[in-house]
Amino acid sequence: MNRQYSGSTFVALWVGLTLTVVAAACAQLGRPLIGDHIRSGYPSMSQNEIATGVDFYATSLTVVSVLGVLGWAVTIWSAHRGSRWIRWAAPVLALTGTSVAAFALLVRDTSGDTGLPPLIGTIGILPCAAGLIAVVLMFTRSATSANRDTAPLHRSPRARAT
Protein backbone atom coordinates (compact mmCIF):
# COMPACT_ATOMS: atom_id res chain seq x y z
CA MET A 1 0.00 0.00 0.00
CA ASN A 2 1.44 3.33 -1.02
CA ARG A 3 1.14 6.45 1.10
CA GLN A 4 0.92 9.82 -0.51
CA TYR A 5 1.26 12.95 1.51
CA SER A 6 -0.23 16.31 0.72
CA GLY A 7 1.75 19.37 -0.19
CA SER A 8 0.84 20.75 3.24
CA THR A 9 2.69 17.86 4.87
CA PHE A 10 5.82 18.65 2.91
CA VAL A 11 5.50 22.36 3.67
CA ALA A 12 5.35 21.55 7.40
CA LEU A 13 8.40 19.27 7.07
CA TRP A 14 10.45 21.91 5.24
CA VAL A 15 9.38 24.61 7.70
CA GLY A 16 10.51 22.36 10.55
CA LEU A 17 13.88 21.81 8.89
CA THR A 18 14.29 25.55 8.34
CA LEU A 19 13.32 26.36 11.94
CA THR A 20 15.86 23.80 13.18
CA VAL A 21 18.62 25.52 11.20
CA VAL A 22 17.46 28.88 12.60
CA ALA A 23 17.53 27.44 16.14
CA ALA A 24 21.10 26.22 15.58
CA ALA A 25 22.14 29.65 14.35
CA CYS A 26 20.45 31.28 17.36
CA ALA A 27 22.37 28.99 19.69
CA GLN A 28 25.61 30.35 18.27
CA LEU A 29 24.49 33.95 17.82
CA GLY A 30 22.90 33.94 21.27
CA ARG A 31 26.16 33.30 23.11
CA PRO A 32 26.15 36.77 24.73
CA LEU A 33 22.56 36.22 25.87
CA ILE A 34 23.47 32.84 27.34
CA GLY A 35 26.49 34.42 29.08
CA ASP A 36 24.32 37.16 30.61
CA HIS A 37 21.81 34.55 31.76
CA ILE A 38 24.52 32.50 33.47
CA ARG A 39 26.05 35.64 35.00
CA SER A 40 22.69 36.73 36.44
CA GLY A 41 22.17 33.32 38.07
CA TYR A 42 25.74 33.00 39.33
CA PRO A 43 27.16 36.49 39.97
CA SER A 44 30.22 35.12 41.77
CA MET A 45 31.37 33.05 38.76
CA SER A 46 34.54 34.09 37.00
CA GLN A 47 34.46 35.13 33.36
CA ASN A 48 36.35 31.95 32.47
CA GLU A 49 33.72 29.74 34.15
CA ILE A 50 30.93 31.65 32.40
CA ALA A 51 32.68 31.20 29.05
CA THR A 52 32.94 27.46 29.73
CA GLY A 53 29.20 27.32 30.49
CA VAL A 54 28.38 29.26 27.34
CA ASP A 55 30.56 26.91 25.27
CA PHE A 56 28.82 23.90 26.80
CA TYR A 57 25.31 25.21 26.09
CA ALA A 58 26.12 26.42 22.57
CA THR A 59 27.84 23.15 21.66
CA SER A 60 25.05 21.03 23.14
CA LEU A 61 22.38 22.97 21.28
CA THR A 62 24.32 22.75 18.03
CA VAL A 63 24.78 18.98 18.34
CA VAL A 64 21.06 18.53 19.06
CA SER A 65 20.24 20.78 16.08
CA VAL A 66 22.47 18.74 13.75
CA LEU A 67 20.70 15.57 14.89
CA GLY A 68 17.39 17.34 14.28
CA VAL A 69 18.42 18.36 10.76
CA LEU A 70 19.35 14.74 10.03
CA GLY A 71 15.95 13.61 11.33
CA TRP A 72 14.14 16.17 9.17
CA ALA A 73 16.18 15.21 6.09
CA VAL A 74 15.47 11.49 6.52
CA THR A 75 11.79 12.18 7.12
CA ILE A 76 11.44 14.42 4.06
CA TRP A 77 13.36 11.98 1.84
CA SER A 78 11.42 8.95 3.08
CA ALA A 79 8.03 10.65 2.78
CA HIS A 80 8.94 11.80 -0.73
CA ARG A 81 9.83 8.23 -1.68
CA GLY A 82 6.58 6.95 -0.18
CA SER A 83 8.24 4.76 2.46
CA ARG A 84 5.65 3.13 4.68
CA TRP A 85 7.76 3.12 7.84
CA ILE A 86 8.09 6.91 7.94
CA ARG A 87 4.47 7.27 8.98
CA TRP A 88 5.43 5.56 12.26
CA ALA A 89 8.98 6.86 12.58
CA ALA A 90 7.94 10.52 12.20
CA PRO A 91 5.91 10.58 15.44
CA VAL A 92 8.82 8.97 17.31
CA LEU A 93 11.21 11.60 15.95
CA ALA A 94 8.74 14.42 16.69
CA LEU A 95 8.15 13.28 20.26
CA THR A 96 11.87 12.80 20.87
CA GLY A 97 12.65 16.27 19.54
CA THR A 98 9.82 17.82 21.52
CA SER A 99 10.99 16.10 24.70
CA VAL A 100 14.56 17.33 24.26
CA ALA A 101 13.41 20.87 23.42
CA ALA A 102 10.99 20.98 26.36
CA PHE A 103 13.74 19.78 28.67
CA ALA A 104 16.09 22.51 27.38
CA LEU A 105 13.36 25.13 27.82
CA LEU A 106 12.18 24.08 31.27
CA VAL A 107 15.11 22.51 33.14
CA ARG A 108 16.18 24.44 36.24
CA ASP A 109 19.79 24.71 37.32
CA THR A 110 21.12 25.06 40.87
CA SER A 111 20.44 28.81 40.88
CA GLY A 112 16.71 28.07 40.60
CA ASP A 113 16.46 29.72 37.18
CA THR A 114 16.11 27.94 33.84
CA GLY A 115 19.38 26.69 32.40
CA LEU A 116 18.86 28.52 29.12
CA PRO A 117 17.54 32.02 28.55
CA PRO A 118 13.80 31.77 27.82
CA LEU A 119 14.27 33.26 24.33
CA ILE A 120 16.80 30.61 23.29
CA GLY A 121 14.65 27.83 24.79
CA THR A 122 11.53 29.11 23.05
CA ILE A 123 13.29 29.32 19.70
CA GLY A 124 14.35 25.71 20.23
CA ILE A 125 10.75 24.57 20.67
CA LEU A 126 9.49 26.16 17.43
CA PRO A 127 10.61 23.32 15.11
CA CYS A 128 8.63 20.93 17.30
CA ALA A 129 5.39 22.71 16.43
CA ALA A 130 6.09 22.14 12.74
CA GLY A 131 6.94 18.51 13.47
CA LEU A 132 3.72 17.90 15.35
CA ILE A 133 1.72 19.54 12.56
CA ALA A 134 3.50 17.37 9.97
CA VAL A 135 2.72 14.22 11.96
CA VAL A 136 -0.95 15.15 12.24
CA LEU A 137 -1.05 15.80 8.49
CA MET A 138 0.58 12.41 7.82
CA PHE A 139 -2.20 10.67 9.71
CA THR A 140 -5.18 12.54 8.27
CA ARG A 141 -7.17 10.87 5.52
CA SER A 142 -7.18 13.95 3.31
CA ALA A 143 -3.40 14.26 3.56
CA THR A 144 -2.74 10.66 2.60
CA SER A 145 -5.16 10.70 -0.32
CA ALA A 146 -4.62 14.25 -1.51
CA ASN A 147 -2.91 13.32 -4.77
CA ARG A 148 -5.18 10.86 -6.51
CA ASP A 149 -3.79 11.65 -9.93
CA THR A 150 -1.62 9.17 -11.79
CA ALA A 151 1.49 11.34 -11.71
CA PRO A 152 4.40 9.51 -10.06
CA LEU A 153 5.20 12.43 -7.77
CA HIS A 154 5.61 11.35 -4.10
CA ARG A 155 5.15 7.68 -4.87
CA SER A 156 7.30 4.67 -4.17
CA PRO A 157 9.08 2.91 -7.06
CA ARG A 158 6.73 -0.09 -6.71
CA ALA A 159 3.69 2.15 -7.20
CA ARG A 160 5.17 3.60 -10.40
CA ALA A 161 5.34 0.16 -11.96
CA THR A 162 1.60 -0.39 -11.68
C-alpha positions as a LaTeX table, in Angstrom:
\begin{tabular}{lrrr}
\hline
Residue & $x$ (\AA) & $y$ (\AA) & $z$ (\AA) \\
\hline
Met1 & 0.00 & 0.00 & 0.00 \\
Asn2 & 1.44 & 3.33 & $-1.02$ \\
Arg3 & 1.14 & 6.45 & 1.10 \\
Gln4 & 0.92 & 9.82 & $-0.51$ \\
Tyr5 & 1.26 & 12.95 & 1.51 \\
Ser6 & $-0.23$ & 16.31 & 0.72 \\
Gly7 & 1.75 & 19.37 & $-0.19$ \\
Ser8 & 0.84 & 20.75 & 3.24 \\
Thr9 & 2.69 & 17.86 & 4.87 \\
Phe10 & 5.82 & 18.65 & 2.91 \\
Val11 & 5.50 & 22.36 & 3.67 \\
Ala12 & 5.35 & 21.55 & 7.40 \\
Leu13 & 8.40 & 19.27 & 7.07 \\
Trp14 & 10.45 & 21.91 & 5.24 \\
Val15 & 9.38 & 24.61 & 7.70 \\
Gly16 & 10.51 & 22.36 & 10.55 \\
Leu17 & 13.88 & 21.81 & 8.89 \\
Thr18 & 14.29 & 25.55 & 8.34 \\
Leu19 & 13.32 & 26.36 & 11.94 \\
Thr20 & 15.86 & 23.80 & 13.18 \\
Val21 & 18.62 & 25.52 & 11.20 \\
Val22 & 17.46 & 28.88 & 12.60 \\
Ala23 & 17.53 & 27.44 & 16.14 \\
Ala24 & 21.10 & 26.22 & 15.58 \\
Ala25 & 22.14 & 29.65 & 14.35 \\
Cys26 & 20.45 & 31.28 & 17.36 \\
Ala27 & 22.37 & 28.99 & 19.69 \\
Gln28 & 25.61 & 30.35 & 18.27 \\
Leu29 & 24.49 & 33.95 & 17.82 \\
Gly30 & 22.90 & 33.94 & 21.27 \\
Arg31 & 26.16 & 33.30 & 23.11 \\
Pro32 & 26.15 & 36.77 & 24.73 \\
Leu33 & 22.56 & 36.22 & 25.87 \\
Ile34 & 23.47 & 32.84 & 27.34 \\
Gly35 & 26.49 & 34.42 & 29.08 \\
Asp36 & 24.32 & 37.16 & 30.61 \\
His37 & 21.81 & 34.55 & 31.76 \\
Ile38 & 24.52 & 32.50 & 33.47 \\
Arg39 & 26.05 & 35.64 & 35.00 \\
Ser40 & 22.69 & 36.73 & 36.44 \\
Gly41 & 22.17 & 33.32 & 38.07 \\
Tyr42 & 25.74 & 33.00 & 39.33 \\
Pro43 & 27.16 & 36.49 & 39.97 \\
Ser44 & 30.22 & 35.12 & 41.77 \\
Met45 & 31.37 & 33.05 & 38.76 \\
Ser46 & 34.54 & 34.09 & 37.00 \\
Gln47 & 34.46 & 35.13 & 33.36 \\
Asn48 & 36.35 & 31.95 & 32.47 \\
Glu49 & 33.72 & 29.74 & 34.15 \\
Ile50 & 30.93 & 31.65 & 32.40 \\
Ala51 & 32.68 & 31.20 & 29.05 \\
Thr52 & 32.94 & 27.46 & 29.73 \\
Gly53 & 29.20 & 27.32 & 30.49 \\
Val54 & 28.38 & 29.26 & 27.34 \\
Asp55 & 30.56 & 26.91 & 25.27 \\
Phe56 & 28.82 & 23.90 & 26.80 \\
Tyr57 & 25.31 & 25.21 & 26.09 \\
Ala58 & 26.12 & 26.42 & 22.57 \\
Thr59 & 27.84 & 23.15 & 21.66 \\
Ser60 & 25.05 & 21.03 & 23.14 \\
Leu61 & 22.38 & 22.97 & 21.28 \\
Thr62 & 24.32 & 22.75 & 18.03 \\
Val63 & 24.78 & 18.98 & 18.34 \\
Val64 & 21.06 & 18.53 & 19.06 \\
Ser65 & 20.24 & 20.78 & 16.08 \\
Val66 & 22.47 & 18.74 & 13.75 \\
Leu67 & 20.70 & 15.57 & 14.89 \\
Gly68 & 17.39 & 17.34 & 14.28 \\
Val69 & 18.42 & 18.36 & 10.76 \\
Leu70 & 19.35 & 14.74 & 10.03 \\
Gly71 & 15.95 & 13.61 & 11.33 \\
Trp72 & 14.14 & 16.17 & 9.17 \\
Ala73 & 16.18 & 15.21 & 6.09 \\
Val74 & 15.47 & 11.49 & 6.52 \\
Thr75 & 11.79 & 12.18 & 7.12 \\
Ile76 & 11.44 & 14.42 & 4.06 \\
Trp77 & 13.36 & 11.98 & 1.84 \\
Ser78 & 11.42 & 8.95 & 3.08 \\
Ala79 & 8.03 & 10.65 & 2.78 \\
His80 & 8.94 & 11.80 & $-0.73$ \\
Arg81 & 9.83 & 8.23 & $-1.68$ \\
Gly82 & 6.58 & 6.95 & $-0.18$ \\
Ser83 & 8.24 & 4.76 & 2.46 \\
Arg84 & 5.65 & 3.13 & 4.68 \\
Trp85 & 7.76 & 3.12 & 7.84 \\
Ile86 & 8.09 & 6.91 & 7.94 \\
Arg87 & 4.47 & 7.27 & 8.98 \\
Trp88 & 5.43 & 5.56 & 12.26 \\
Ala89 & 8.98 & 6.86 & 12.58 \\
Ala90 & 7.94 & 10.52 & 12.20 \\
Pro91 & 5.91 & 10.58 & 15.44 \\
Val92 & 8.82 & 8.97 & 17.31 \\
Leu93 & 11.21 & 11.60 & 15.95 \\
Ala94 & 8.74 & 14.42 & 16.69 \\
Leu95 & 8.15 & 13.28 & 20.26 \\
Thr96 & 11.87 & 12.80 & 20.87 \\
Gly97 & 12.65 & 16.27 & 19.54 \\
Thr98 & 9.82 & 17.82 & 21.52 \\
Ser99 & 10.99 & 16.10 & 24.70 \\
Val100 & 14.56 & 17.33 & 24.26 \\
Ala101 & 13.41 & 20.87 & 23.42 \\
Ala102 & 10.99 & 20.98 & 26.36 \\
Phe103 & 13.74 & 19.78 & 28.67 \\
Ala104 & 16.09 & 22.51 & 27.38 \\
Leu105 & 13.36 & 25.13 & 27.82 \\
Leu106 & 12.18 & 24.08 & 31.27 \\
Val107 & 15.11 & 22.51 & 33.14 \\
Arg108 & 16.18 & 24.44 & 36.24 \\
Asp109 & 19.79 & 24.71 & 37.32 \\
Thr110 & 21.12 & 25.06 & 40.87 \\
Ser111 & 20.44 & 28.81 & 40.88 \\
Gly112 & 16.71 & 28.07 & 40.60 \\
Asp113 & 16.46 & 29.72 & 37.18 \\
Thr114 & 16.11 & 27.94 & 33.84 \\
Gly115 & 19.38 & 26.69 & 32.40 \\
Leu116 & 18.86 & 28.52 & 29.12 \\
Pro117 & 17.54 & 32.02 & 28.55 \\
Pro118 & 13.80 & 31.77 & 27.82 \\
Leu119 & 14.27 & 33.26 & 24.33 \\
Ile120 & 16.80 & 30.61 & 23.29 \\
Gly121 & 14.65 & 27.83 & 24.79 \\
Thr122 & 11.53 & 29.11 & 23.05 \\
Ile123 & 13.29 & 29.32 & 19.70 \\
Gly124 & 14.35 & 25.71 & 20.23 \\
Ile125 & 10.75 & 24.57 & 20.67 \\
Leu126 & 9.49 & 26.16 & 17.43 \\
Pro127 & 10.61 & 23.32 & 15.11 \\
Cys128 & 8.63 & 20.93 & 17.30 \\
Ala129 & 5.39 & 22.71 & 16.43 \\
Ala130 & 6.09 & 22.14 & 12.74 \\
Gly131 & 6.94 & 18.51 & 13.47 \\
Leu132 & 3.72 & 17.90 & 15.35 \\
Ile133 & 1.72 & 19.54 & 12.56 \\
Ala134 & 3.50 & 17.37 & 9.97 \\
Val135 & 2.72 & 14.22 & 11.96 \\
Val136 & $-0.95$ & 15.15 & 12.24 \\
Leu137 & $-1.05$ & 15.80 & 8.49 \\
Met138 & 0.58 & 12.41 & 7.82 \\
Phe139 & $-2.20$ & 10.67 & 9.71 \\
Thr140 & $-5.18$ & 12.54 & 8.27 \\
Arg141 & $-7.17$ & 10.87 & 5.52 \\
Ser142 & $-7.18$ & 13.95 & 3.31 \\
Ala143 & $-3.40$ & 14.26 & 3.56 \\
Thr144 & $-2.74$ & 10.66 & 2.60 \\
Ser145 & $-5.16$ & 10.70 & $-0.32$ \\
Ala146 & $-4.62$ & 14.25 & $-1.51$ \\
Asn147 & $-2.91$ & 13.32 & $-4.77$ \\
Arg148 & $-5.18$ & 10.86 & $-6.51$ \\
Asp149 & $-3.79$ & 11.65 & $-9.93$ \\
Thr150 & $-1.62$ & 9.17 & $-11.79$ \\
Ala151 & 1.49 & 11.34 & $-11.71$ \\
Pro152 & 4.40 & 9.51 & $-10.06$ \\
Leu153 & 5.20 & 12.43 & $-7.77$ \\
His154 & 5.61 & 11.35 & $-4.10$ \\
Arg155 & 5.15 & 7.68 & $-4.87$ \\
Ser156 & 7.30 & 4.67 & $-4.17$ \\
Pro157 & 9.08 & 2.91 & $-7.06$ \\
Arg158 & 6.73 & $-0.09$ & $-6.71$ \\
Ala159 & 3.69 & 2.15 & $-7.20$ \\
Arg160 & 5.17 & 3.60 & $-10.40$ \\
Ala161 & 5.34 & 0.16 & $-11.96$ \\
Thr162 & 1.60 & $-0.39$ & $-11.68$ \\
\hline
\end{tabular}
